[in-house]
Amino acid sequence: MLKKFFRFLIIIFAIIGFFFVFGYTAVRLKLTNTSGIIDEQSKNFLQIPKRDKEYTVFPLAHSPEWIAFRIAVFKDKDIIEKVSKETGVPARILVALLVPEQMRLFNSDRALFKQVFDPLKILGSQSQFSWGIFGIKDDTAREIEKNLTDKNSPFYIGVKYEHLLDFKTNDVDQERFQRIIDEHNHIYSYLYTALYIAQINKQWATAGISINNRPEILATLFNLGFEKSIPNKNPKSGGASIDINGTTWSFGALAGAFYYSDEMIEIFPENQIPK
């Protein structure tokens, strides 16, 4: 019986090991990436007027998922404003990028939403192929860190930011993982995301193109990754497709729909960076 028990344990650990090795390999080979979509400029939200303070209505505003999200993200208000102040990335931009990731999670697993996210009013945090509340991949996190200190990188944003992600232990891989997936303190999830946006903004600004006030483009580039960030004069929103109640959104379009709306405008005003 004892031999059978140990044999059973070995088989279980072997299966678990295979799962993690397969997951790691899939991420490295980009097998988990989705093809995504590109928004049709004539039909989608590039029709949204330039900022004239006439805000649109957010289509998901009264859904149970949005009500849960609104309460959950308000709990992070102080953290979001702190990260915004440290990085110069407006708080509303950060929330805009969080919207499509969380709406995707809330709508893709209805049972989990009803059992956990809705009653507890918390944000969903991933820990497998993508990490944390923003779904940051390991490769992306590593590149964000590298860009902070590589003065020759087109994504380098300056000396004052170089130590924002310094590690406190020698086990860098484990520390990176733990701080991004931390369900009790989301500061690093917001910080990595804000630094990514700052780095992308720097790359495009150096090329003479401003996307600082284009949340749909910033969200698209965040969703697609550094390698897809190629400055051009006619960027298009798009990214992974997200199905919500029979409507298919792109990652970028959903972020833009929130940003240009009046949703949470009293909490996260447009373009405001806390002093």
N, C-alpha and C positions, 0 to 999 in steps of 0.2 A: 504493500500500500504506500509505503514511504517513497519507494522508487517511482511509482506511478504519479505521486503528488509532485515530486521534483521534476519529473518529465513534463508534467502539465505546466508547471511554472516556466520551464525553459521554452516551451512552445509559445506561451503567452508573451513572454519577453521578446521572443524572436519576431512575433507578429507586430508588437509595438515598435520594435526597432526598425522593421521593414517599413512601417507606416511613416516614421519620422524621416528615414533615409529617402523614401519616395517623395515625400513632401518637400524636403530640402532640394532634391534633384529637380523636381518640377519647377520650383521657384527659380533656381539657377538657370534652367533651360528656357525659362519664360513660358512654360506650358500652361501656367495659370492665367496668363494674360488673355483678355477678351479682345475681339476684333474692333468692337465699338462702332460708332456711327458718326457722320458729319452732318450737322444741322443744315437744312436748306435755308439759305439766307433770305430767300423771297417769302418764305412761309413762317419761319420760326422766329426766335426772339431777337434777332438783329433788327426786327421791325420796331423794337422798343425805342421810344424817342430819347434823344439826348437829355441829360439831366436838366429838367426844368421844374423839379420839385413836385411834379404831378405823378405821384406814385401809383403803380398798378396794384391790382388785387392778387394776392398769392393764391393760386388755385387749390392748394391743399390746406388752406388756413383752418378749416373747421373739421378736419378729419381727426379721428382718435390718435393717429400716429403723430400728427403735428402738435396736438395738445400735449401729448406726453413729451415730445421733443422740446417744446417751448419751456416747460417746467424744468426739464432735465438740464438744458443748456443755461438756464438762468442760475442754476446752482454753481455753474462755473464762471459766472460773470467776473468775479474778482481776478481769477486766474487768467481769463482771456484779456482783461484790461492790462494786467501786469505784463503779459507776453507782448501785447501790442505796444506798450511803452518801451520795452526793451529792444524790440526789433524794428519799430517804425511801420509795421504792417497794421492797417486799420482793423479794429475788432470785428466790424461787420464783414470784412473780407474773410476772416477766419471762420465766422459762423456760416457764411455762404458756402465755403468749401465743405463744412461739416454736414450741411443739409442733405446733399445727394447721397453721401456715404451712409448716414443714419436712416434716411428714408428707404434706401435699398435694403438695409438690414431689417428694418421694421416690417417691410412688406414681403421679404423673401421667406421669412420664417414666422408665419402667423401664430403658430402655437407658442413659440418663445416670446413673441411680443405680448400676447394675452396673458401669459403666465408670469413673465418677469418684467419686461420693459414698461408695459402700461401700468400695472399696479404699483411698481416701485418708482416710476417716473425717473428712470436712469438711462444713460447713453449706452449703446451696445459697444463692447470692446472685443476685438478679434485677437486671436493668439496663434493662428496656424500659418496660412500662406501670407496673410497680411496682418499687421499688428495694430492694436489700439483702436481708438474711436475714429481715426481717420483712415484706417486700413493701410498704414505705411509698410512698404516692403523692406526687407533687410538690406537689399542692395541700395535702395533709395536712401535709407538712413545713413549708410556708410558713405555715400557720395556727398550727402549734406555735410557730414563731419569733415570730409576731406576738403571740400570747397572752402570751409571756414579758414583754413590755414595755407592753402595753395595760392600764393600771390600771383601765379601765372594763369590761374583759371579764369575764364570769362565770367564765372559765377562768384568770384571773390568779392565780398562786400565790405571789407575793411578790418583794421586792427581791433577796433572796439568790440567786434563780435567774435573774435577768435577763440575765446575761452568759455563761451556760453554753454558748450556741450562737453566740457572737460569731464573725464571719468574719475571716480573716487576709488576704484578698486583695480586690481590687475586683471580680473576676469572681464575684459571689455565686452565680449560677445554676450555673456549672461547679463551684465549690467545694462547694456543697451536694450536687450529684450525685456527685462523686468521693468525698466522705467517707462517704456513706451506702452506696455500692456497694463500698467498699474490702474486698477479700477477705482481706487480710492483717491487718487490725485492725478489729474490729467495734464499737469503742467508740461510734461515733456512731449506729449502728443501735440499740444498746441505749439510748443516751441520748435519742434522739428518742422512742423507744417509752415509756421511763420517764416522760418529761415529759408525753407525751400522757395517760398514766394518771393522773399527778398532777393535771393540769388537769381531766380528767373528774371525778376524785374531788372536787376543789374545787367544781365546778359543782353536783354532787349534794349535797354536804355543806351548801352555802349554802342549798339548797332544803330542808334538814332531813332528807335521806335518805342513809344510809350504805351504800355499796356497796364499801367498802374491803376487806371480806373476802368478796366475791362474785366470784371469778375468772371464772366463767362469764359474768357480766354485763359485767365489764370487757373480756373478750375479744370479746364480741359488739359492744360499742360501738367497740372498736378496729378491728374488721373493717368496721363500717358507716360510721364516720366521725363527725366533730363534728356534722354537720347532723342526724344521727339520735339524738343524745344529748339526750333530753327527760326530765328527772327525773320519775319517777312512783313511786307506792308499790308497784306490782306489776310490776317489770321482768321480762322474759322473755329467756331465753337463745336464741340462734339464730345467724344469719349465713349466710355462704356454705356450701354443702353440699360435703362432702369424701367421696369414695368410696374406701374402703379394704377390699380383699379381700371385696367383696360387701356391706359394711355402709356405710350412709350416715350420716355424722356432720355436725352443724353445727359451725361454727368454735368457738362458745362451749362446746358440749357436750364437745368433745374437749379443750379447755383445762381445763375443770373436771374431767374424768375423770382427767387427770394430776395436777392440784393436790390433789385429795382422796385420791389413791392413796399407796402407800408407795414409789413409784418415786423414786429419787434423794433420798429424804428425809434421808439421812445427809450429802448434799452441800449441798442447798438446803432447810434446815428451814422449816417453815411459819411465816410472819409474822416471820421474823428479818431484821433490818436490821443489817448489819455495823457495828461500832463503830469 
